[in-house]
Amino acid sequence: MTTEVILNNGEKVVLDGDGIVLLNKTAMDVNGAAFMQRELEYIKAKSYDVKYPELKARSLFPVSNEAGAGVTSITYRTYDQVGSAEIINAYANDLPRADVSGKETSIPVRTIGTSFGYTITELEAGQLTGRPLDVRRGAAARKAVEIAIDNVAWNGDAESGLPGLLTNPNIPVGNVPNGAGGSALWANKTPAEILADVNDIFNEIFQNTNMVEQGNTLLLPPEQWGILATTRVDAVSDMTILTFIVRNNPYIQSEADVIPVNQLTGAGTGGTDIMIAYDKSPEKLELEIPVELRFLPIQERGLEFLIPGTSNIAGLNIYYPLSLNIKEGI
């Protein structure tokens, strides 16, 4: 005699007279299946509670989940106004023409995969003793996905066609000038020369776009951020270079807008350090994550129960490259 039972997750299993699951062909009874389902829900929740502050892409770039599940590519359109208007005479019949031109850019959506699992012995031991399953495996799977997302945001993925910040060919790139001592490195420059470099990276965005774009965020390697945060602006003042920038630079509003980032160390030509100024607005750039990490139903693999997880990503889309500026050699 067999009995059908619906588990908490809606899955249907078939039990024989001794309460053994037949449909899944395992030796785990319905209580064990229910135990694992409850534990999995707990593990899912705990894996999302863990924070990883060293992965900064989500905090530095606006995140969009707008595309949602099922999309294979994301297309965005950019438009420009063209044409002219002129003074004409009353009998003119050949009027100047104005119009709007546009272009489409499409990027692929790729899947990030991960998984974790538990053996039948671990499940039986946990059920017998009432000991919860190890949530660190779910957290490790979650972190692995976040690392992959962070890497794509910075470096893209050439094989998959995903764009990243440091691989975008349309962002203006230049070199900071040498200081009076003959070196471009901030470690060898005076506070005044460092201030000039910071002002220049923002002024170039403003000037090169005819005052259309204005940066509001500055990313620095940790060493150079430390120089700004700890070096006095002059010998008679207690004010640091960073504090002086916040008080006097028209683009930076607070010290929180000047951010140390590990990925900028050695990221320039020949392994030089770089800094990046940009407008932190979703109208200028977005990190496209159509589907956040989701754990799929449990799968039986031999003597193990596997929990796969997937997330979809389309890279860092930069709609207005001239709203960013990169300077090398600091």
Secondary structure as GFF3:
##gff-version 3
##sequence-region A 1 330
A	DSSP	beta_strand	3	6	.	.	.	ID=ss1
A	DSSP	beta_strand	12	15	.	.	.	ID=ss2
A	DSSP	alpha_helix	30	49	.	.	.	ID=ss3
A	DSSP	alpha_helix	57	60	.	.	.	ID=ss4
A	DSSP	beta_strand	63	64	.	.	.	ID=ss5
A	DSSP	beta_strand	73	83	.	.	.	ID=ss6
A	DSSP	beta_strand	98	108	.	.	.	ID=ss7
A	DSSP	beta_strand	110	119	.	.	.	ID=ss8
A	DSSP	alpha_helix	120	129	.	.	.	ID=ss9
A	DSSP	alpha_helix	136	155	.	.	.	ID=ss10
A	DSSP	beta_strand	173	175	.	.	.	ID=ss11
A	DSSP	three_ten_helix	186	188	.	.	.	ID=ss12
A	DSSP	alpha_helix	191	208	.	.	.	ID=ss13
A	DSSP	beta_strand	217	220	.	.	.	ID=ss14
A	DSSP	alpha_helix	222	230	.	.	.	ID=ss15
A	DSSP	alpha_helix	241	248	.	.	.	ID=ss16
A	DSSP	three_ten_helix	255	257	.	.	.	ID=ss17
A	DSSP	beta_strand	258	260	.	.	.	ID=ss18
A	DSSP	three_ten_helix	262	264	.	.	.	ID=ss19
A	DSSP	three_ten_helix	269	271	.	.	.	ID=ss20
A	DSSP	beta_strand	274	278	.	.	.	ID=ss21
A	DSSP	beta_strand	285	288	.	.	.	ID=ss22
A	DSSP	beta_strand	291	295	.	.	.	ID=ss23
A	DSSP	beta_strand	299	301	.	.	.	ID=ss24
A	DSSP	beta_strand	304	313	.	.	.	ID=ss25
A	DSSP	beta_strand	315	318	.	.	.	ID=ss26
A	DSSP	three_ten_helix	321	323	.	.	.	ID=ss27
A	DSSP	beta_strand	324	328	.	.	.	ID=ss28
###
